[in-house]
Amino acid sequence: MDTHNHNMMNLFNQLGLKSDEEAITEFITLHPLGDNILLVNAPFWSDSQRHFLSESLQTDGDWTEIIDQLDAQLRANYRR
C-alpha cells in the first residue's frame, strides 16, 4: 500500500523544484499555460521533468490527480 502523500509540495520536490508555498506560487505565476499546449509539452520543463509528468499521466499513476491540479492552476493563471 502506498502511503506517500501526493500533494503539490511533494510534486514540486519530485520535479526537483523548490517546494515551499511561496516558490510554488511564484512558479505558477511565472509559467502561465495557454489552452493550445499540453502540460508535458510546456517549454519550461527539463527532459527528466517532462518524462516524469508524461509517464505519470500515461499510466494514470498516483501523481495524476495532483499533476492535473497543477495543470489547472497554470491554465487559470494564463486566463487572468
All heavy atoms as an XYZ file, in Angstrom:
657
protein
N       0.840     -1.173      0.000
C       0.000      0.000      0.000
C       0.891      1.244      0.000
O       1.789      1.371      0.820
C      -0.910     -0.019      1.220
C      -1.711      1.249      1.381
S      -2.601      1.205      2.938
C      -4.218      1.539      2.339
N       0.630      2.170     -0.901
C       1.393      3.408     -0.994
C       0.792      4.421     -0.033
O      -0.347      4.830     -0.175
C       1.340      3.942     -2.429
C       2.182      5.198     -2.611
O       2.901      5.574     -1.664
O       2.112      5.786     -3.698
N       1.587      4.817      0.960
C       1.093      5.785      1.933
C       1.701      7.163      1.711
O       1.557      8.048      2.527
C       1.409      5.310      3.365
O       2.833      5.144      3.481
C       0.701      4.014      3.691
N       2.401      7.333      0.596
C       3.029      8.612      0.285
C       1.960      9.654      0.008
O       0.992      9.394     -0.693
C       3.938      8.457     -0.938
C       4.794      9.642     -1.184
N       5.741     10.067     -0.297
C       4.833     10.507     -2.211
C       6.332     11.141     -0.777
N       5.795     11.433     -1.933
N       2.151     10.834      0.582
C       1.195     11.918      0.418
C       1.509     12.681     -0.866
O       2.496     13.390     -0.945
C       1.271     12.846      1.634
C       0.231     13.932      1.603
O      -0.683     13.914      0.785
N       0.362     14.886      2.486
N       0.681     12.544     -1.865
C       0.886     13.204     -3.147
C       0.181     14.557     -3.132
O      -0.980     14.671     -3.502
C       0.379     12.335     -4.300
C       1.131     11.057     -4.435
N       2.480     11.019     -4.699
C       0.734      9.771     -4.333
C       2.882      9.771     -4.766
N       1.842      8.992     -4.531
N       0.921     15.570     -2.696
C       0.395     16.928     -2.687
C       1.295     17.802     -3.553
O       2.287     17.329     -4.115
C       0.264     17.461     -1.254
C       1.588     17.476     -0.525
O       2.639     17.774     -1.090
N       1.561     17.156      0.761
N       0.948     19.078     -3.677
C       1.687     19.965     -4.560
C       3.146     20.112     -4.118
O       4.051     20.110     -4.953
C       0.994     21.329     -4.630
C       1.466     22.193     -5.765
S       1.052     21.547     -7.415
C      -0.715     21.808     -7.474
N       3.376     20.220     -2.825
C       4.750     20.343     -2.340
C       5.578     19.116     -2.722
O       6.716     19.236     -3.174
C       4.785     20.574     -0.832
C       4.333     21.930     -0.416
S       4.407     22.084      1.379
C       4.321     23.857      1.531
N       5.009     17.951     -2.543
C       5.729     16.724     -2.883
C       5.931     16.587     -4.389
O       6.951     16.071     -4.841
C       5.014     15.503     -2.321
C       5.151     15.419     -0.815
O       6.081     15.973     -0.233
N       4.209     14.751     -0.173
N       4.972     17.060     -5.186
C       5.138     17.044     -6.639
C       6.312     17.934     -7.037
O       7.150     17.530     -7.843
C       3.863     17.506     -7.347
C       3.966     17.639     -8.872
C       4.320     16.299     -9.529
C       2.668     18.207     -9.447
N       6.375     19.113     -6.470
C       7.487     20.011     -6.782
C       8.819     19.405     -6.344
O       9.818     19.528     -7.057
C       7.258     21.398     -6.176
C       6.458     22.311     -7.073
C       5.143     22.015     -7.415
C       7.019     23.455     -7.596
C       4.406     22.840     -8.255
C       6.298     24.294     -8.442
C       4.990     23.979     -8.774
N       8.836     18.740     -5.198
C      10.048     18.015     -4.785
C      10.417     16.956     -5.810
O      11.577     16.815     -6.190
C       9.848     17.348     -3.416
C      10.042     18.294     -2.271
O      10.820     19.243     -2.346
N       9.322     18.048     -1.189
N       9.435     16.199     -6.256
C       9.654     15.133     -7.233
C      10.219     15.693     -8.534
O      11.045     15.065     -9.191
C       8.339     14.394     -7.500
C       8.435     13.206     -8.399
C       9.151     12.035     -7.757
O       9.198     11.892     -6.544
N       9.734     11.178     -8.573
N       9.798     16.897     -8.879
C      10.265     17.553    -10.104
C      11.598     18.280     -9.908
O      12.150     18.844    -10.849
C       9.210     18.545    -10.603
C       7.912     17.928    -11.108
C       6.847     19.000    -11.300
C       8.150     17.145    -12.394
N      12.111     18.258     -8.683
C      13.384     18.913     -8.406
C      13.278     20.424     -8.313
O      14.253     21.140     -8.546
N      12.101     20.909     -7.967
C      11.852     22.344     -7.855
C      11.698     22.736     -6.393
O      11.376     21.897     -5.549
C      10.566     22.719     -8.613
C      10.544     22.403    -10.104
C       9.140     22.591    -10.658
C      11.546     23.277    -10.836
N      11.907     24.013     -6.102
C      11.637     24.498     -4.752
C      10.183     24.221     -4.431
O       9.312     24.387     -5.289
C      11.910     25.994     -4.656
C      13.369     26.355     -4.741
C      13.527     27.851     -4.570
C      14.981     28.256     -4.672
N      15.125     29.722     -4.500
N       9.925     23.800     -3.189
C       8.586     23.297     -2.903
C       7.868     23.993     -1.756
O       6.838     23.515     -1.299
C       8.657     21.797     -2.616
O       9.484     21.572     -1.490
N       8.391     25.126     -1.302
C       7.636     25.849     -0.282
C       6.495     26.604     -0.965
O       6.475     26.768     -2.183
C       8.541     26.807      0.501
C       9.240     27.815     -0.389
O       8.626     28.866     -0.652
O      10.369     27.529     -0.833
N       5.525     27.032     -0.180
C       4.328     27.669     -0.754
C       4.670     28.875     -1.617
O       4.084     29.067     -2.689
C       3.360     28.085      0.357
C       2.542     26.940      0.898
C       1.479     27.419      1.874
O       0.793     28.430      1.569
O       1.326     26.788      2.925
N       5.606     29.685     -1.163
C       5.990     30.879     -1.915
C       6.593     30.503     -3.271
O       6.271     31.110     -4.291
C       6.990     31.700     -1.107
C       7.365     33.014     -1.759
C       8.306     33.819     -0.881
O       8.080     33.889      0.339
O       9.269     34.379     -1.438
N       7.447     29.496     -3.289
C       8.085     29.065     -4.544
C       7.057     28.476     -5.506
O       7.137     28.708     -6.717
C       9.188     28.056     -4.251
N       6.108     27.725     -4.994
C       5.065     27.142     -5.843
C       4.210     28.249     -6.446
O       3.937     28.248     -7.656
C       4.210     26.129     -5.052
C       5.054     24.910     -4.690
C       2.961     25.737     -5.835
C       4.401     23.961     -3.705
N       3.809     29.211     -5.641
C       3.019     30.347     -6.130
C       3.792     31.114     -7.195
O       3.239     31.480     -8.240
C       2.628     31.278     -4.965
O       1.834     30.528     -4.043
C       1.852     32.487     -5.453
N       5.079     31.337     -6.946
C       5.904     32.055     -7.916
C       6.024     31.278     -9.224
O       5.916     31.851    -10.309
C       7.296     32.313     -7.342
C       8.194     33.075     -8.279
C       9.560     33.386     -7.694
O       9.844     32.968     -6.556
O      10.344     34.032     -8.394
N       6.217     29.958     -9.139
C       6.319     29.129    -10.334
C       5.044     29.240    -11.163
O       5.090     29.444    -12.374
C       6.587     27.669     -9.963
C       6.745     26.774    -11.154
C       7.987     26.556    -11.710
C       5.649     26.148    -11.737
C       8.147     25.744    -12.817
C       5.791     25.334    -12.848
C       7.049     25.121    -13.389
N       3.908     29.116    -10.512
C       2.623     29.178    -11.218
C       2.427     30.555    -11.848
O       1.965     30.668    -12.986
C       1.470     28.796    -10.271
C       1.575     27.294     -9.933
C       0.112     29.131    -10.869
C       0.699     26.839     -8.799
N       2.820     31.597    -11.147
C       2.699     32.961    -11.667
C       3.593     33.183    -12.884
O       3.185     33.817    -13.858
C       3.055     33.979    -10.567
O       2.155     33.810     -9.468
C       2.970     35.408    -11.079
N       4.799     32.637    -12.843
C       5.774     32.873    -13.912
C       5.624     31.933    -15.109
O       6.283     32.128    -16.123
C       7.195     32.754    -13.359
C       7.606     33.809    -12.339
C       8.994     33.502    -11.776
C       7.547     35.197    -12.949
N       4.772     30.912    -14.984
C       4.645     29.910    -16.049
C       3.187     29.678    -16.453
O       2.684     28.551    -16.381
C       5.277     28.591    -15.606
C       6.731     28.696    -15.317
N       7.213     28.978    -14.058
C       7.801     28.581    -16.128
C       8.529     29.021    -14.103
N       8.916     28.790    -15.343
N       2.492     30.730    -16.897
C       1.112     30.519    -17.353
C       1.099     29.582    -18.567
O       2.033     29.578    -19.356
C       0.639     31.923    -17.724
C       1.881     32.680    -18.021
C       2.954     32.092    -17.146
N       0.050     28.808    -18.672
C      -0.042     27.808    -19.732
C      -1.335     27.992    -20.510
O      -2.424     27.863    -19.952
C       0.020     26.404    -19.106
C       0.149     25.224    -20.038
C       1.452     25.298    -20.842
C       0.119     23.928    -19.242
N      -1.192     28.313    -21.784
C      -2.362     28.505    -22.640
C      -3.029     27.192    -23.007
O      -2.466     26.112    -22.845
N      -4.239     27.304    -23.521
C      -5.030     26.121    -23.873
C      -4.470     25.348    -25.065
O      -4.844     24.207    -25.277
C      -6.472     26.529    -24.174
C      -7.201     27.020    -22.939
O      -6.830     26.610    -21.817
O      -8.141     27.825    -23.086
N      -3.585     25.966    -25.819
C      -3.092     25.338    -27.042
C      -1.862     24.455    -26.829
O      -1.308     23.943    -27.799
C      -2.773     26.415    -28.085
C      -1.701     27.376    -27.602
O      -1.486     27.507    -26.401
N      -1.060     28.047    -28.526
N      -1.442     24.254    -25.593
C      -0.262     23.429    -25.335
C      -0.532     22.445    -24.203
O      -1.169     22.793    -23.205
C       0.967     24.320    -25.024
C       2.228     23.498    -24.945
C       0.758     25.124    -23.770
C       3.499     24.315    -25.025
N      -0.092     21.224    -24.394
C      -0.219     20.218    -23.339
C       0.780     20.508    -22.236
O       1.890     20.987    -22.500
C       0.055     18.820    -23.894
C      -0.933     18.271    -24.913
C      -0.416     16.952    -25.475
C      -2.296     18.085    -24.283
N       0.417     20.204    -21.017
C       1.305     20.427    -19.884
C       2.681     19.826    -20.120
O       3.704     20.475    -19.894
C       0.690     19.850    -18.601
C       1.571     19.960    -17.354
C       1.736     21.415    -16.935
C       0.997     19.123    -16.228
N       2.735     18.602    -20.602
C       4.027     17.923    -20.776
C       4.866     18.540    -21.886
O       6.074     18.317    -21.938
C       3.863     16.399    -21.017
C       3.214     15.735    -19.811
C       3.092     16.122    -22.281
N       4.255     19.327    -22.763
C       4.998     19.965    -23.845
C       5.400     21.401    -23.532
O       5.979     22.075    -24.380
C       4.164     19.948    -25.134
C       3.977     18.554    -25.654
O       4.780     17.664    -25.406
N       2.899     18.339    -26.372
N       5.090     21.863    -22.334
C       5.442     23.232    -21.963
C       6.957     23.404    -22.021
O       7.711     22.503    -21.645
C       4.924     23.541    -20.562
N       7.416     24.552    -22.507
C       8.849     24.759    -22.721
C       9.672     24.897    -21.444
O      10.892     24.831    -21.504
C       8.894     26.056    -23.536
C       7.640     26.776    -23.187
C       6.619     25.705    -22.930
N       9.029     25.041    -20.312
C       9.780     25.268    -19.078
C      10.200     23.993    -18.356
O      10.897     24.047    -17.352
C       9.020     26.201    -18.118
C       7.559     25.866    -17.930
C       7.154     24.860    -17.085
C       6.608     26.586    -18.626
C       5.815     24.572    -16.912
C       5.257     26.324    -18.462
C       4.852     25.307    -17.600
N       9.825     22.820    -18.852
C      10.241     21.559    -18.225
C      11.576     21.088    -18.774
O      11.849     21.226    -19.965
C       9.209     20.454    -18.465
C       7.843     20.725    -17.953
C       6.687     20.692    -18.682
C       7.447     21.042    -16.616
N       5.615     20.983    -17.891
C       6.050     21.198    -16.608
C       8.148     21.210    -15.421
C       5.334     21.512    -15.453
C       7.428     21.541    -14.269
C       6.053     21.679    -14.292
N      12.346     20.462    -17.917
C      13.547     19.760    -18.378
C      13.097     18.432    -18.973
O      11.941     18.016    -18.801
C      14.510     19.519    -17.208
O      13.955     18.565    -16.311
N      13.992     17.741    -19.634
C      13.639     16.428    -20.203
C      13.194     15.451    -19.123
O      12.226     14.713    -19.313
C      14.813     15.845    -20.986
C      15.074     16.581    -22.290
O      14.164     17.286    -22.779
O      16.195     16.439    -22.818
N      13.881     15.440    -17.992
C      13.520     14.491    -16.937
C      12.179     14.855    -16.301
O      11.387     13.965    -15.966
C      14.613     14.403    -15.873
O      14.816     15.651    -15.252
N      11.902     16.136    -16.130
C      10.604     16.556    -15.607
C       9.496     16.176    -16.582
O       8.456     15.647    -16.182
C      10.586     18.069    -15.364
C      11.473     18.515    -14.226
C      11.669     20.006    -14.195
O      11.670     20.665    -15.238
N      11.849     20.556    -13.003
N       9.719     16.444    -17.856
C       8.740     16.107    -18.894
C       8.465     14.599    -18.900
O       7.314     14.165    -18.988
C       9.261     16.569    -20.257
C       8.280     16.388    -21.393
C       8.787     17.012    -22.680
N       8.781     18.479    -22.575
C       9.877     19.244    -22.460
N      11.072     18.695    -22.476
N       9.769     20.550    -22.350
N       9.518     13.807    -18.789
C       9.363     12.354    -18.778
C       8.531     11.907    -17.572
O       7.620     11.080    -17.713
C      10.730     11.673    -18.764
C      10.652     10.200    -18.674
N      10.316      9.401    -19.755
C      10.826      9.353    -17.631
C      10.289      8.139    -19.375
N      10.600      8.090    -18.086
N       8.838     12.439    -16.403
C       8.080     12.074    -15.201
C       6.606     12.416    -15.361
O       5.725     11.587    -15.078
C       8.657     12.773    -13.960
C       7.772     12.636    -12.762
C       7.716     11.450    -12.055
C       6.963     13.693    -12.364
C       6.874     11.308    -10.954
C       6.123     13.564    -11.272
C       6.075     12.375    -10.570
N       6.315     13.640    -15.805
C       4.929     14.059    -15.973
C       4.206     13.199    -17.005
O       3.088     12.729    -16.769
C       4.874     15.532    -16.387
C       5.343     16.540    -15.338
C       5.536     17.908    -15.965
C       4.377     16.598    -14.169
N       4.854     12.968    -18.124
C       4.261     12.172    -19.193
C       3.985     10.743    -18.738
O       2.888     10.212    -18.943
C       5.191     12.179    -20.404
O       4.658     11.409    -21.438
N       4.979     10.142    -18.122
C       4.839      8.759    -17.635
C       3.717      8.655    -16.599
O       2.907      7.730    -16.632
C       6.161      8.291    -17.032
C       6.183      6.858    -16.600
C       6.298      5.882    -17.755
O       6.675      6.296    -18.867
O       6.005      4.700    -17.533
N       3.674      9.596    -15.686
C       2.641      9.589    -14.644
C       1.248      9.711    -15.242
O       0.321      9.019    -14.820
C       2.879     10.726    -13.653
O       4.087     10.535    -12.956
N       1.090     10.587    -16.216
C      -0.222     10.779    -16.832
C      -0.616      9.602    -17.719
O      -1.783      9.194    -17.734
C      -0.236     12.085    -17.631
C      -0.132     13.363    -16.792
C       0.083     14.576    -17.674
C      -1.367     13.536    -15.915
N       0.336      9.043    -18.446
C       0.037      7.915    -19.340
C      -0.394      6.681    -18.568
O      -1.239      5.921    -19.033
C       1.245      7.585    -20.204
C       1.490      8.583    -21.305
C       2.752      8.272    -22.094
O       3.426      7.274    -21.877
N       3.088      9.157    -23.020
N       0.199      6.479    -17.403
C      -0.130      5.286    -16.616
C      -1.247      5.545    -15.617
O      -1.619      4.645    -14.875
C       1.106      4.776    -15.847
O       1.542      5.793    -14.937
C       2.224      4.393    -16.788
N      -1.773      6.790    -15.627
C      -2.798      7.179    -14.659
C      -2.325      6.815    -13.254
O      -3.054      6.237    -12.457
C      -4.140      6.521    -14.986
C      -5.301      7.211    -14.287
O      -5.167      8.395    -13.914
O      -6.344      6.559    -14.096
N      -1.068      7.174    -12.987
C      -0.418      6.830    -11.730
C      -0.891      7.652    -10.548
O      -1.806      8.483    -10.643
N      -0.221      7.418     -9.435
C      -0.577      8.071     -8.182
C      -0.481      9.590     -8.240
O      -1.151     10.285     -7.497
C       0.340      7.578     -7.051
C       0.141      6.111     -6.734
O      -0.942      5.578     -7.029
O       1.068      5.498     -6.187
N       0.364     10.100     -9.114
C       0.586     11.541     -9.206
C      -0.425     12.245    -10.115
O      -0.456     13.473    -10.172
C       1.996     11.820     -9.726
C       3.070     11.475     -8.757
C       3.866     10.357     -8.779
C       3.496     12.233     -7.632
N       4.755     10.378     -7.738
C       4.555     11.524     -7.016
C       3.097     13.447     -7.081
C       5.201     11.987     -5.877
C       3.739     13.910     -5.949
C       4.772     13.188     -5.362
N      -1.241     11.517    -10.827
C      -2.117     12.105    -11.846
C      -3.008     13.209    -11.301
O      -3.124     14.278    -11.914
C      -2.976     11.013    -12.519
O      -2.095     10.071    -13.121
C      -3.891     11.586    -13.569
N      -3.641     12.999    -10.192
C      -4.572     13.992     -9.652
C      -3.867     15.313     -9.345
O      -4.354     16.388     -9.710
C      -5.254     13.453     -8.396
C      -6.301     14.399     -7.840
C      -7.037     13.831     -6.639
O      -7.080     12.609     -6.473
O      -7.566     14.657     -5.871
N      -2.725     15.255     -8.712
C      -2.026     16.490     -8.355
C      -1.402     17.144     -9.588
O      -1.340     18.371     -9.683
C      -1.007     16.252     -7.217
C      -0.603     17.572     -6.576
C       0.197     15.490     -7.696
C      -1.688     18.260     -5.817
N      -0.985     16.352    -10.559
C      -0.490     16.913    -11.826
C      -1.628     17.640    -12.535
O      -1.436     18.731    -13.074
C       0.127     15.816    -12.719
C       1.424     15.297    -12.097
C       0.369     16.343    -14.134
C       1.983     14.049    -12.771
N      -2.810     17.060    -12.523
C      -3.982     17.718    -13.120
C      -4.292     19.033    -12.404
O      -4.695     20.016    -13.037
C      -5.199     16.801    -13.087
C      -5.114     15.662    -14.088
O      -4.287     15.733    -15.022
O      -5.889     14.696    -13.932
N      -4.113     19.063    -11.090
C      -4.335     20.295    -10.337
C      -3.327     21.368    -10.738
O      -3.687     22.540    -10.900
C      -4.256     20.030     -8.839
C      -5.423     19.259     -8.296
C      -5.272     18.935     -6.817
O      -4.527     19.594     -6.101
N      -5.976     17.913     -6.367
N      -2.063     20.973    -10.901
C      -1.042     21.917    -11.346
C      -1.387     22.446    -12.733
O      -1.310     23.652    -12.991
C       0.338     21.256    -11.357
C       1.481     22.115    -11.919
C       1.647     23.412    -11.122
C       2.768     21.301    -11.955
N      -1.786     21.563    -13.625
C      -2.185     21.945    -14.977
C      -3.300     23.000    -14.917
O      -3.221     24.045    -15.567
C      -2.640     20.696    -15.729
C      -2.921     20.934    -17.198
O      -3.458     22.006    -17.560
O      -2.601     20.049    -17.997
N      -4.307     22.751    -14.111
C      -5.439     23.673    -13.993
C      -4.993     25.029    -13.438
O      -5.454     26.076    -13.906
C      -6.519     23.066    -13.102
N      -4.098     25.030    -12.477
C      -3.631     26.286    -11.898
C      -2.806     27.088    -12.901
O      -2.927     28.313    -12.971
C      -2.826     26.019    -10.634
C      -3.687     25.551     -9.482
C      -2.889     25.286     -8.225
O      -1.811     25.836     -8.027
N      -3.425     24.436     -7.362
N      -1.962     26.408    -13.673
C      -1.168     27.098    -14.688
C      -2.077     27.696    -15.760
O      -1.834     28.800    -16.247
C      -0.149     26.139    -15.321
C       0.957     25.632    -14.389
C       1.733     24.508    -15.063
C       1.890     26.766    -13.980
N      -3.115     26.990    -16.134
C      -4.048     27.489    -17.147
C      -4.911     28.630    -16.597
O      -5.184     29.605    -17.305
C      -4.925     26.367    -17.675
C      -4.114     25.392    -18.504
C      -4.930     24.242    -19.039
N      -4.043     23.186    -19.496
C      -3.308     23.233    -20.596
N      -3.338     24.303    -21.359
N      -2.530     22.221    -20.930
N      -5.335     28.533    -15.350
C      -6.130     29.602    -14.740
C      -5.294     30.876    -14.667
O      -5.821     31.969    -14.895
C      -6.590     29.183    -13.354
N      -4.022     30.740    -14.409
C      -3.140     31.907    -14.345
C      -3.009     32.555    -15.719
O      -2.898     33.772    -15.833
C      -1.768     31.506    -13.793
C      -0.898     32.702    -13.548
O      -1.318     33.678    -12.948
N       0.325     32.642    -14.024
N      -3.040     31.756    -16.778
C      -2.945     32.274    -18.144
C      -4.162     33.136    -18.489
O      -4.050     34.133    -19.192
C      -2.832     31.106    -19.124
C      -2.712     31.525    -20.561
C      -1.489     31.932    -21.083
C      -3.816     31.504    -21.414
C      -1.375     32.325    -22.402
C      -3.697     31.884    -22.743
C      -2.474     32.287    -23.232
O      -2.364     32.671    -24.534
N      -5.309     32.749    -17.994
C      -6.566     33.429    -18.329
C      -6.774     34.727    -17.560
O      -7.683     35.478    -17.848
C      -7.739     32.491    -18.073
C      -7.725     31.308    -19.024
C      -8.915     30.393    -18.794
N      -8.760     29.196    -19.565
C      -8.530     27.987    -19.052
N      -8.438     27.826    -17.751
N      -8.386     26.936    -19.819
N      -5.960     34.987    -16.558
C      -6.115     36.206    -15.745
C      -5.694     37.428    -16.478
O      -4.937     37.525    -17.310
C      -5.304     36.094    -14.463
C      -5.910     35.088    -13.534
C      -5.165     35.038    -12.251
N      -5.687     33.901    -11.506
C      -5.149     33.450    -10.426
N      -4.076     33.990     -9.926
N      -5.671     32.438     -9.816
